[in-house]
C-alpha cells in the first residue's frame, strides 16, 4: 500500500511538472503563431507592391503591373504577348501566395513567365491536362 501511495505521489508530481511545461509550450506556440501571422502579412504586403492588381473603370477587367488582363473570353483588344505576360504574373503570384500561406493548390502552378503552366491532374474524362497562356 505504501509503494502504491508513493507511486501515486510521484505521478502527481510528474503531472504537475508536465502541466507547467505544457503551459509554457502553449505560450511559446501562441507567440510563434503571432509572429508567423505578422510575417505572412508583411509578405502579402510586399507581393501587393510587386504585383499590383487594379480594376479598370469598374468593369470586370483588371491590370496587373499596368498590363491589361481581360475578362474571360474577351481577348480581342489585348495582344497575345500582353495576355501571356499578365497571366504569367498571375500564375507567379498565386504560386507565391500558396507557398507563403501554406495553402496547397488543387491545380499545381508552374510559374515560367509568359509560358507558365497550370496542371489539371484530376480530370477524369481527359486524363491529366495542362493549361498555358495563348
C-alpha positions as CSV (number, residue, x, y, z in Angstrom):
1,X,0.0,0.0,0.0
2,X,2.9,2.3,0.9
3,X,4.5,1.7,-2.5
4,X,1.3,2.5,-4.3
5,X,0.9,5.8,-2.4
6,X,4.5,6.7,-3.2
7,X,4.0,5.9,-6.8
8,X,0.8,7.9,-6.9
9,X,2.6,10.9,-5.3
10,X,5.4,10.7,-7.9
11,X,2.8,10.5,-10.7
12,X,1.1,13.6,-9.3
13,X,4.4,15.5,-9.1
14,X,5.2,14.5,-12.7
15,X,1.7,15.6,-13.8
16,X,2.2,19.0,-12.1
17,X,5.6,19.5,-13.7
18,X,4.3,18.4,-17.1
19,X,1.3,20.7,-16.8
20,X,3.6,23.7,-16.2
21,X,5.7,22.6,-19.1
22,X,2.6,22.3,-21.3
23,X,1.6,25.8,-20.3
24,X,5.0,27.2,-21.3
25,X,4.9,25.4,-24.6
26,X,1.4,26.7,-25.3
27,X,2.6,30.2,-24.6
28,X,5.6,29.7,-26.9
29,X,3.3,28.3,-29.6
30,X,1.0,31.3,-29.4
31,X,4.0,33.7,-29.7
32,X,5.3,31.7,-32.8
33,X,1.8,31.8,-34.4
34,X,1.5,35.6,-33.8
35,X,5.0,36.2,-35.3
36,X,4.1,33.9,-38.2
37,X,0.9,35.8,-38.9
38,X,2.8,39.1,-38.9
39,X,5.5,37.7,-41.3
40,X,2.7,36.5,-43.6
41,X,1.1,39.9,-43.6
42,X,4.5,41.5,-44.5
43,X,5.0,39.1,-47.3
44,X,1.5,39.7,-48.7
45,X,2.0,43.4,-48.5
46,X,5.3,43.0,-50.4
47,X,3.5,40.9,-53.0
48,X,0.8,43.6,-53.5
49,X,3.6,46.1,-54.2
50,X,5.4,43.8,-56.6
51,X,2.2,42.7,-58.4
52,X,-0.3,45.5,-58.0
53,X,-3.8,44.5,-59.4
54,X,-6.0,47.4,-60.3
55,X,-9.6,47.4,-61.7
56,X,-10.3,49.2,-65.0
57,X,-13.4,51.5,-64.9
58,X,-15.4,49.3,-62.5
59,X,-15.7,46.5,-65.1
60,X,-14.6,43.0,-64.5
61,X,-11.3,43.9,-66.2
62,X,-8.1,44.3,-64.3
63,X,-4.5,45.3,-64.8
64,X,-1.5,43.6,-63.2
65,X,1.6,45.8,-63.1
66,X,-0.1,48.0,-65.7
67,X,-0.7,45.3,-68.2
68,X,-4.4,44.6,-69.1
69,X,-5.8,41.2,-68.0
70,X,-9.0,41.0,-70.0
71,X,-12.1,39.2,-68.7
72,X,-12.6,35.6,-69.8
73,X,-13.4,35.3,-73.5
74,X,-12.6,38.9,-74.3
75,X,-9.1,38.7,-75.7
76,X,-9.8,40.9,-78.8
77,X,-8.4,44.2,-77.5
78,X,-5.2,42.8,-76.0
79,X,-2.2,41.2,-77.8
80,X,-1.3,37.6,-77.0
81,X,2.0,38.8,-75.7
82,X,0.3,41.0,-73.1
83,X,-2.1,38.3,-72.1
84,X,0.7,35.8,-71.7
85,X,2.7,38.2,-69.6
86,X,-0.3,39.1,-67.4
87,X,-1.3,35.5,-66.9
88,X,2.3,34.5,-66.2
89,X,2.4,37.2,-63.4
90,X,-0.9,36.0,-62.0
91,X,0.4,32.4,-62.0
92,X,3.6,33.5,-60.2
93,X,1.5,35.5,-57.7
94,X,-0.8,32.5,-57.0
95,X,2.2,30.2,-56.6
96,X,4.0,32.5,-54.2
97,X,0.8,33.1,-52.1
98,X,0.2,29.4,-51.9
99,X,3.8,28.8,-50.8
100,X,3.9,31.5,-48.2
101,X,0.4,31.0,-46.8
102,X,0.8,27.2,-46.7
103,X,-2.2,26.5,-48.9
104,X,-2.0,23.6,-51.3
105,X,-3.2,24.4,-54.8
106,X,-5.8,22.0,-56.3
107,X,-4.2,22.7,-59.7
108,X,-0.4,23.0,-59.4
109,X,1.1,26.0,-61.0
110,X,4.5,26.1,-62.7
111,X,5.4,29.8,-63.0
112,X,7.7,30.3,-66.0
113,X,6.8,33.9,-67.0
114,X,4.7,34.1,-70.1
115,X,4.9,30.3,-70.5
116,X,3.5,29.4,-67.1
117,X,1.6,26.2,-66.7
118,X,-1.4,25.1,-64.7
119,X,-1.8,21.4,-64.4
120,X,-5.1,19.5,-64.0
121,X,-4.0,16.2,-62.7
122,X,-7.6,15.1,-61.6
123,X,-9.5,15.4,-64.8
124,X,-11.5,12.2,-65.1
125,X,-12.7,12.5,-68.7
126,X,-9.5,13.6,-70.4
127,X,-6.6,12.4,-68.2
128,X,-4.0,14.9,-67.0
129,X,-4.2,18.2,-68.8
130,X,-2.0,21.3,-68.9
131,X,-3.2,24.9,-69.5
132,X,-0.9,27.5,-70.9
133,X,-1.5,31.2,-71.9
134,X,-2.2,31.8,-75.6
